[in-house]
Amino acid sequence: MIAYITVGADNIAQAKRFYSAFLPALNYGLIEGPEGLSYALPVPTGQRPTLPDFYVKPTFNGQPASAGNGAMVAFEATSQAQVRDLHAAAIKAGGTDEGQPGFRPDYGADFYVGYLRDPQGNKIALFSSDPNEPSRDD
């Protein structure tokens, strides 16, 4: 099980604007501190945290942050409409489009996904795979 994911950012304010454009809609709360941004899902009283947490932080070695080639973080949305809405909100908040929301021929018929990059260049996917919504084959 993945416990947490961390991406680096040189400009925390810019990263906050980007990630706060869509993560709260996916139920992630934000705790901001001197070490960066911590996004986590709510924890019901008496229960363990829902993983993974997502952190946006300056690099530990003080060198410029860089995006990993081939690395990507995917967030599950509740519907195809939410994928479209959050993809647009993230681009408006400083992200860049890496693939408009839609179906891809290489993935399952229900896998609806949009790709973007955060201001640092990290690749992000927003997807929904609800079998009750229209599929690529409909």
C-alpha positions as CSV (number, residue, x, y, z in Angstrom):
1,M,0.0,0.0,0.0
2,I,1.3,3.4,-0.8
3,A,1.5,5.6,2.3
4,Y,2.3,8.9,0.7
5,I,3.5,10.6,-2.4
6,T,5.8,13.7,-2.4
7,V,6.6,16.0,-5.4
8,G,9.1,18.8,-5.3
9,A,8.2,22.4,-5.9
10,D,10.4,25.5,-6.1
11,N,7.4,27.9,-5.8
12,I,5.1,26.6,-3.0
13,A,2.5,29.4,-3.6
14,Q,2.2,28.5,-7.2
15,A,2.0,24.8,-6.4
16,K,-0.7,25.6,-3.8
17,R,-2.8,27.5,-6.3
18,F,-2.5,24.6,-8.8
19,Y,-3.3,21.7,-6.4
20,S,-5.9,23.6,-4.5
21,A,-7.8,24.0,-7.7
22,F,-8.8,20.3,-7.7
23,L,-7.7,18.3,-4.6
24,P,-10.4,19.8,-2.3
25,A,-13.0,18.6,-4.8
26,L,-11.6,15.1,-4.3
27,N,-12.1,15.5,-0.5
28,Y,-8.4,16.3,0.2
29,G,-7.8,18.7,3.1
30,L,-4.8,21.0,3.2
31,I,-2.4,21.6,6.0
32,E,0.2,24.2,5.2
33,G,3.4,24.6,7.1
34,P,7.0,25.8,6.8
35,E,7.9,22.4,5.3
36,G,5.4,22.7,2.4
37,L,1.9,21.5,1.6
38,S,0.2,18.4,3.0
39,Y,-3.0,17.1,1.4
40,A,-4.8,14.3,3.2
41,L,-8.2,12.7,3.1
42,P,-10.4,13.2,6.2
43,V,-10.1,10.7,9.0
44,P,-13.3,9.7,10.7
45,T,-13.1,9.6,14.5
46,G,-11.6,6.4,15.7
47,Q,-10.4,5.3,12.3
48,R,-7.0,5.1,10.7
49,P,-6.1,7.6,7.9
50,T,-7.1,6.8,4.3
51,L,-3.9,6.6,2.3
52,P,-2.1,7.9,0.4
53,D,-1.4,11.4,1.6
54,F,0.0,13.8,-1.0
55,Y,2.8,16.3,-0.2
56,V,4.3,19.2,-2.1
57,K,7.6,20.3,-0.6
58,P,10.8,22.2,-1.4
59,T,13.6,19.8,-2.1
60,F,15.6,18.5,0.9
61,N,19.0,19.1,-0.8
62,G,18.2,22.7,-1.8
63,Q,18.7,22.0,-5.5
64,P,15.9,22.9,-8.0
65,A,13.0,20.5,-8.1
66,S,12.5,18.5,-11.2
67,A,9.8,16.3,-12.6
68,G,10.6,12.6,-13.0
69,N,10.7,11.3,-16.5
70,G,7.9,8.6,-16.6
71,A,6.6,9.4,-13.1
72,M,3.0,10.4,-12.7
73,V,0.5,10.7,-9.9
74,A,-3.2,9.8,-10.6
75,F,-6.2,11.0,-8.7
76,E,-9.6,9.3,-9.0
77,A,-12.6,11.5,-9.6
78,T,-16.2,10.5,-9.0
79,S,-17.4,11.0,-12.6
80,Q,-16.4,11.9,-16.1
81,A,-17.9,15.4,-15.6
82,Q,-15.7,15.9,-12.6
83,V,-12.6,14.8,-14.6
84,R,-13.4,17.5,-17.1
85,D,-14.2,20.2,-14.5
86,L,-11.1,19.5,-12.4
87,H,-8.8,19.3,-15.5
88,A,-10.1,22.7,-16.6
89,A,-9.7,24.2,-13.1
90,A,-6.1,22.9,-12.8
91,I,-5.1,24.4,-16.1
92,K,-6.7,27.7,-15.1
93,A,-4.7,27.5,-11.9
94,G,-1.4,27.3,-13.7
95,G,-1.2,23.8,-15.0
96,T,-0.5,22.8,-18.7
97,D,-2.6,20.3,-20.7
98,E,-0.9,17.0,-21.4
99,G,-4.1,15.3,-22.8
100,Q,-7.6,16.5,-22.8
101,P,-10.1,14.4,-20.8
102,G,-11.5,11.4,-22.8
103,F,-11.1,7.7,-23.5
104,R,-7.8,6.3,-24.7
105,P,-7.6,3.3,-27.0
106,D,-4.9,1.6,-25.0
107,Y,-6.9,1.5,-21.7
108,G,-10.1,-0.2,-20.6
109,A,-13.4,0.9,-22.1
110,D,-14.5,2.6,-18.8
111,F,-11.2,4.4,-18.1
112,Y,-11.9,8.2,-18.7
113,V,-8.8,10.3,-18.1
114,G,-7.3,13.7,-18.5
115,Y,-3.6,14.5,-18.2
116,L,-1.8,17.7,-17.1
117,R,1.4,19.0,-15.6
118,D,1.7,21.1,-12.5
119,P,3.8,24.4,-12.6
120,Q,6.9,22.4,-11.7
121,G,6.4,19.9,-14.6
122,N,5.1,16.9,-12.6
123,K,2.6,14.9,-14.6
124,I,-0.8,14.4,-13.1
125,A,-3.7,12.3,-14.2
126,L,-7.4,12.8,-13.2
127,F,-9.5,9.7,-14.0
128,S,-12.8,8.1,-13.6
129,S,-13.7,4.5,-14.3
130,D,-17.4,4.3,-13.3
131,P,-19.0,1.4,-15.2
132,N,-22.4,3.1,-14.9
133,E,-21.3,6.0,-17.1
134,P,-20.9,5.9,-20.9
135,S,-17.9,3.9,-22.1
136,R,-15.6,4.2,-25.0
137,D,-17.6,1.5,-26.7
138,D,-21.0,3.2,-26.3
